[in-house]
Amino acid sequence: MTGAAAARRLLLIGGGGGLVGRAILREFSADWQIRSLHRRPVPGERAAGVEWVPTDLRGSVDWPRRLAGVDLVINVAWDRYGSARQFRSLADGLRRCVRACESVPRLRFLHISVPDAPASLEAGLPYLTYKRDVDREIQASSLDYSIVRPSMLFGPGDRLLTVMLRLMRRYGRFPLFGDGTYHLSPLAATDLAAILRREAALPGSRNLIFGGPTRWRYRDLLDRMYAALGQPTRYVRLSPRLSVALARTIQDLGSRLIYAYEVEWLLSDRLGPPPYLGLDRPLQSVEPFLDEEARRLNVRNP
Ligand SMILES: NC(=O)c1ccc[n+]([C@@H]2O[C@H](COP(=O)([O-])OP(=O)(O)OC[C@H]3O[C@@H](n4cnc5c(N)ncnc54)[C@H](OP(=O)(O)O)[C@@H]3O)[C@@H](O)[C@H]2O)c1
């Protein structure tokens, strides 16, 4: 397709205000029109000429109007933590979106979900049970879809690796959950956006679990983070049980630093899936990102 033809295509993003939304904006804004539905304004969207429609996807949305002229929908919206009530209403809203999309001819639907989790979390954690409800609604629909289920994402302003680096830098010590021999395959948010562009152009329906280029042993990744900071490794070793209990205490105090389910998921060794295959360039390794973030921290707080 030529650049001029591509420019006429309209992308609707649901919940594009965060890390993935920012990366999608960078990937698509040069040659797609973008209509973005989420609650809080994002300065980058205004600068890129995005049509932002302030929307709570849990509420009633005039879908026929929002979907008019749309060629591609990417659903990103989800929260990192919340009550069953919050997730139920968001899942209900997203199901209404999926049903409305079925009436739009030749629409492609991309949805960000998450890798498999331990059975106890799949069955009992509202974050996951309602996420799977939405995944199933899409799979049962008449849409052409890709459900992409990446492992942990990184990028400027992320809430995991960047925050972990900051804590290591500040306190010198870092908790090691269990023996640290489980795995993680970090994927750049910008690579996820490039993957979404590729998936948008593919026919049929796909359900994909993937990570970045390297399957790290968690302990080795932490060591590499300390090396980026130029600090010696100093761990506070915690048994798996104590690790989850500590995260639960932090979450119960109202902090967004870490959640108990995230530690359980990590310890279950399900977050090191193989890399996505199919991009026409290599996936980005996490090391340059760690070095750059560490350099920034060291410059800011010498
Ligand atoms: N980050 C990761 O490591 C990771 C890994 C695997 C999968 N994922 C999945 O990737 C997706 C995006 O993750 P992210 O890291 O970009 O999350 P994020 O930074 O928290 O962004 C999520 C966005 O969803 C929007 N949103 C939430 N509830 C909404 C609602 N009721 N109505 C409208 N918009 C709503 C929020 O925008 P407003 O506040 O403006 O409404 C928010 O900016 C999620 O589905 C997540 O489960 C993330």
Ligand as a Chemical Component Dictionary entry (heavy atoms), coordinates in Angstrom:
data_LIG
# 
_chem_comp.id                   LIG 
_chem_comp.type                 NON-POLYMER 
_chem_comp.pdbx_formal_charge   0 
_chem_comp.three_letter_code    LIG 
# 
loop_
_chem_comp_atom.comp_id 
_chem_comp_atom.atom_id 
_chem_comp_atom.alt_atom_id 
_chem_comp_atom.type_symbol 
_chem_comp_atom.charge 
_chem_comp_atom.model_Cartn_x 
_chem_comp_atom.model_Cartn_y 
_chem_comp_atom.model_Cartn_z 
_chem_comp_atom.pdbx_ordinal 
LIG N1  N1  N 0  3.253   -3.286 31.068 1  
LIG C1  C1  C 0  3.502   -4.588 30.934 2  
LIG O1  O1  O 0  4.576   -5.082 31.340 3  
LIG C2  C2  C 0  2.492   -5.472 30.251 4  
LIG C3  C3  C 0  2.830   -6.804 29.967 5  
LIG C4  C4  C 0  1.904   -7.622 29.333 6  
LIG C5  C5  C 0  0.658   -7.123 28.975 7  
LIG N2  N2  N 1  0.368   -5.837 29.264 8  
LIG C6  C6  C 0  -0.956  -5.341 28.879 9  
LIG O2  O2  O 0  -0.776  -4.238 27.999 10 
LIG C7  C7  C 0  -1.853  -3.317 28.161 11 
LIG C8  C8  C 0  -1.307  -1.913 28.374 12 
LIG O3  O3  O 0  -0.374  -1.926 29.412 13 
LIG P1  P1  P 0  0.343   -0.578 29.854 14 
LIG O4  O4  O 0  1.581   -1.002 30.567 15 
LIG O5  O5  O -1 0.429   0.382  28.719 16 
LIG O6  O6  O 0  -0.690  -0.055 30.936 17 
LIG P2  P2  P 0  -0.878  1.413  31.484 18 
LIG O7  O7  O 0  0.395   2.191  31.319 19 
LIG O8  O8  O 0  -1.461  1.294  32.826 20 
LIG O9  O9  O 0  -1.960  2.000  30.479 21 
LIG C9  C9  C 0  -3.266  1.471  30.435 22 
LIG C10 C10 C 0  -4.167  2.545  29.955 23 
LIG O10 O10 O 0  -5.499  2.031  29.964 24 
LIG C11 C11 C 0  -6.363  3.116  30.119 25 
LIG N3  N3  N 0  -7.565  2.678  30.828 26 
LIG C12 C12 C 0  -7.636  1.927  31.960 27 
LIG N4  N4  N 0  -8.931  1.806  32.339 28 
LIG C13 C13 C 0  -9.645  2.491  31.423 29 
LIG C14 C14 C 0  -11.034 2.769  31.288 30 
LIG N5  N5  N 0  -11.934 2.318  32.158 31 
LIG N6  N6  N 0  -11.444 3.521  30.237 32 
LIG C15 C15 C 0  -10.541 4.009  29.361 33 
LIG N7  N7  N 0  -9.225  3.780  29.429 34 
LIG C16 C16 C 0  -8.783  3.049  30.462 35 
LIG C17 C17 C 0  -5.639  4.156  30.980 36 
LIG O11 O11 O 0  -5.809  5.444  30.378 37 
LIG P3  P3  P 0  -6.649  6.591  31.155 38 
LIG O12 O12 O 0  -6.165  6.560  32.560 39 
LIG O13 O13 O 0  -6.360  7.850  30.417 40 
LIG O14 O14 O 0  -8.074  6.183  31.034 41 
LIG C18 C18 C 0  -4.175  3.747  30.894 42 
LIG O15 O15 O 0  -3.382  4.771  30.385 43 
LIG C19 C19 C 0  -2.694  -3.839 29.310 44 
LIG O16 O16 O 0  -3.782  -4.546 28.778 45 
LIG C20 C20 C 0  -1.756  -4.777 30.045 46 
LIG O17 O17 O 0  -2.462  -5.803 30.723 47 
LIG C21 C21 C 0  1.242   -4.992 29.884 48 
# 
loop_
_chem_comp_bond.comp_id 
_chem_comp_bond.atom_id_1 
_chem_comp_bond.atom_id_2 
_chem_comp_bond.value_order 
_chem_comp_bond.pdbx_ordinal 
LIG N1  C1  SING 1  
LIG C1  O1  DOUB 2  
LIG C1  C2  SING 3  
LIG C2  C3  SING 4  
LIG C2  C21 DOUB 5  
LIG C3  C4  DOUB 6  
LIG C4  C5  SING 7  
LIG C5  N2  DOUB 8  
LIG N2  C6  SING 9  
LIG N2  C21 SING 10 
LIG C6  O2  SING 11 
LIG C6  C20 SING 12 
LIG O2  C7  SING 13 
LIG C7  C8  SING 14 
LIG C7  C19 SING 15 
LIG C8  O3  SING 16 
LIG O3  P1  SING 17 
LIG P1  O4  DOUB 18 
LIG P1  O5  SING 19 
LIG P1  O6  SING 20 
LIG O6  P2  SING 21 
LIG P2  O7  DOUB 22 
LIG P2  O8  SING 23 
LIG P2  O9  SING 24 
LIG O9  C9  SING 25 
LIG C9  C10 SING 26 
LIG C10 O10 SING 27 
LIG C10 C18 SING 28 
LIG O10 C11 SING 29 
LIG C11 N3  SING 30 
LIG C11 C17 SING 31 
LIG N3  C12 SING 32 
LIG N3  C16 SING 33 
LIG C12 N4  DOUB 34 
LIG N4  C13 SING 35 
LIG C13 C14 SING 36 
LIG C13 C16 DOUB 37 
LIG C14 N5  SING 38 
LIG C14 N6  DOUB 39 
LIG N6  C15 SING 40 
LIG C15 N7  DOUB 41 
LIG N7  C16 SING 42 
LIG C17 O11 SING 43 
LIG C17 C18 SING 44 
LIG O11 P3  SING 45 
LIG P3  O12 DOUB 46 
LIG P3  O13 SING 47 
LIG P3  O14 SING 48 
LIG C18 O15 SING 49 
LIG C19 O16 SING 50 
LIG C19 C20 SING 51 
LIG C20 O17 SING 52 
# 
